[in-house]
Amino acid sequence: MPQDTDQILDTAAAWRAEGKRVALATVVATWGSSPRQVGSQLVVDADGRMEGSVSGGCIEGAVVREAMEVMQGGPPRTLEFGVSNERAWEVGLACGGTVKVFVEAVA
């Protein structure tokens, strides 16, 4: 089961109530070995605060960069991270699987 989705959504709502821009990233598909299952979420605010996880740390940096763009008015997007075995350690996704993450602004 994914980490506590209610807690992550509560955090997103609290940050929005503070007047912060907020984005939510959700694992929507996986293939092969993946550190997080479908439904896992990461919430990010414009100050860089984060709660939750979509990968156990290996792709969070890239997801946060995309979340910042979405918070600035960019369109929602689906990101795909997949690595061949020879590139696995280079990019940090050592599991060798594929993860799709949907990133959207929280209104």
C-alpha positions as CSV (number, residue, x, y, z in Angstrom):
1,M,0.0,0.0,0.0
2,P,1.3,3.5,-0.8
3,Q,2.4,5.8,2.0
4,D,-0.4,7.6,3.8
5,T,-2.2,9.4,0.9
6,D,-4.5,11.2,3.3
7,Q,-1.6,12.7,5.2
8,I,0.1,13.9,2.0
9,L,-3.2,15.4,0.7
10,D,-3.7,17.1,4.1
11,T,-0.2,18.6,3.8
12,A,-1.0,19.9,0.3
13,A,-4.2,21.5,1.6
14,A,-2.4,23.0,4.6
15,W,0.3,24.5,2.4
16,R,-2.3,25.9,0.0
17,A,-4.1,27.4,3.0
18,E,-0.8,29.2,3.9
19,G,-1.0,30.8,0.4
20,K,1.8,28.6,-1.0
21,R,1.9,27.3,-4.6
22,V,1.8,23.5,-4.4
23,A,2.3,20.6,-6.8
24,L,1.5,16.9,-6.4
25,A,3.4,14.1,-8.0
26,T,1.8,10.6,-8.2
27,V,3.2,7.3,-9.4
28,V,0.8,6.2,-12.1
29,A,2.6,3.2,-13.5
30,T,5.6,1.0,-12.9
31,W,7.3,-1.8,-14.8
32,G,9.9,-4.2,-13.4
33,S,11.5,-3.3,-10.2
34,S,10.3,-0.1,-8.6
35,P,11.0,1.4,-5.2
36,R,7.5,2.8,-4.9
37,Q,4.2,1.4,-6.0
38,V,1.4,3.0,-8.0
39,G,-0.4,5.6,-6.0
40,S,2.7,6.7,-4.1
41,Q,2.8,10.5,-3.8
42,L,5.1,13.5,-3.3
43,V,3.9,17.0,-2.4
44,V,6.1,20.0,-3.1
45,D,5.7,23.7,-2.3
46,A,7.3,26.6,-4.0
47,D,9.8,26.9,-1.1
48,G,11.0,23.4,-1.8
49,R,9.4,21.7,1.2
50,M,8.5,18.1,0.4
51,E,6.6,15.3,1.9
52,G,6.2,11.8,0.7
53,S,8.1,9.9,-2.0
54,V,7.8,8.7,-5.6
55,S,11.0,6.7,-5.7
56,G,12.8,6.4,-2.5
57,G,15.0,9.4,-3.5
58,C,16.5,8.3,-6.8
59,I,14.3,10.5,-9.1
60,E,12.9,13.0,-6.6
61,G,15.3,15.8,-7.8
62,A,14.0,15.6,-11.3
63,V,10.4,15.4,-10.2
64,V,10.8,18.5,-8.0
65,R,12.3,20.5,-10.9
66,E,9.2,19.6,-13.0
67,A,6.9,20.4,-10.1
68,M,8.4,23.8,-9.8
69,E,7.7,24.4,-13.5
70,V,4.1,23.3,-13.1
71,M,3.7,25.6,-10.1
72,Q,4.9,28.5,-12.3
73,G,2.0,27.8,-14.6
74,G,3.3,25.0,-16.8
75,P,0.9,22.3,-17.9
76,P,0.5,19.1,-15.9
77,R,2.8,16.4,-17.2
78,T,3.6,12.7,-17.1
79,L,7.3,11.9,-16.5
80,E,8.8,8.6,-17.4
81,F,12.0,7.3,-15.8
82,G,13.5,4.1,-17.0
83,V,17.0,2.9,-17.2
84,S,18.9,0.2,-18.9
85,N,21.1,-1.9,-16.6
86,E,24.3,-0.2,-17.7
87,R,22.9,3.3,-16.9
88,A,21.2,2.4,-13.7
89,W,23.8,3.6,-11.3
90,E,24.7,6.7,-13.4
91,V,21.2,8.2,-13.0
92,G,20.4,6.8,-9.6
93,L,17.5,4.4,-10.5
94,A,19.5,1.3,-9.6
95,C,16.4,-0.9,-9.7
96,G,16.4,-1.0,-13.5
97,G,12.7,-0.6,-13.8
98,T,10.4,2.1,-15.2
99,V,8.3,4.6,-13.3
100,K,5.7,7.0,-14.6
101,V,4.9,10.0,-12.5
102,F,2.1,12.5,-13.1
103,V,2.8,16.0,-11.8
104,E,0.1,18.6,-11.4
105,A,-0.5,21.9,-9.6
106,V,-2.8,21.8,-6.6
107,A,-5.5,24.6,-6.9
